[in-house]
Amino acid sequence: MNDDKTVSSLHSLLSDGSLYHRAPPHLRARVLAALPRQSRHPPWFSWRSLAIDHAPAWAGGGLAGVAASALVFGALALVQPPRTSMVGEEILSSHVRSLLSQHPVDVVSTDQHTVKPWFNGRLDYAPPVVDLAAQGFPLAGGRVDYVGHRTVAVLIYHYQQHPIDLYVFPAQGSISAPAAYAADGYSMARWHQNGMNFWAITDAEPEHLNMFVQALRTTQGS
C-alpha cells in the first residue's frame, strides 16, 4: 500500500507542468557521445518525447521507471534552454558534435585555394572562402554538415586556441535580420550577405567573434 501511495505521489509531482524544461540541443550530443555505441538508443529513453512532446520517458512503468524518470527530469530542470531559432539550435548541436568528434575538419588546409575547390561536387553551391590570417583569424580547413534539411559548408577558422565554425548556405525565403547572442557558453552571430546566410559560432568571447564577423564582412564587401 505504501508503494502505491509513493508511486501515486511521484506521478502527481511529475505531472506538474512547471517541472518541464526543454533540454538544450548540445546536451543530447554530449549524452550520446558518452554512451557506448550499442547503448545509444536504450528502449526506455525517448529524447523526442522527453525534450519536445513532454511524454513520459519510461516504457515498463512501476516504481523503478518513475524513479529513473524523476532523476532525468530533475537534471533537465537545472538547464535553461537557449532562445534561438531552429536553425540556430541545429548549428549549436553541430558545433558541439564537431568539438566532441575526433575528425572535426574534413579538409585541413590554411590555403583558401585548396579549401574552396574541395567543396566542388559535395555541394550544389560554391561557398565563399576568404583568408583572414592577416586579421588574426587563420583558416584551418572545412567540412560539410547537415543543417536546415540540406548539406551545408562549414569553414573552420581560429582565434588563438578557439575554433570558429562558419556555416555558409544560400539564402531562401525571408531574410533574417543580423543578430548576435550567447547560447550555453557559446557566442553566435548570423547575417546575410551576397545571397548567402552566414552563421558563426565559437567558445571565444563575444567581442572576438564580433571582430571576426566585421573582418569577414569587410573582406567580402557588400
Secondary structure, DSSP 8 states (H G I E B T S, - for coil): -HHHHHHHHHHHHHT-GGG-----HHHHHHHHHHS-GGGSS-TT--HHIIIII---S-SS-HHHHHHHHHHHHHHHTT-------HHHHHHHHHHHHHHHSS---SEE-S-HHHHHHHTBTTBSS------BGGGTB-EEEEEEEEETTEEEEEEEEEETTEEEEEEEEE--SS----EEEEETTEEEEEEEETTEEEEEEESS-HHHHHHHHHHHHHHH--
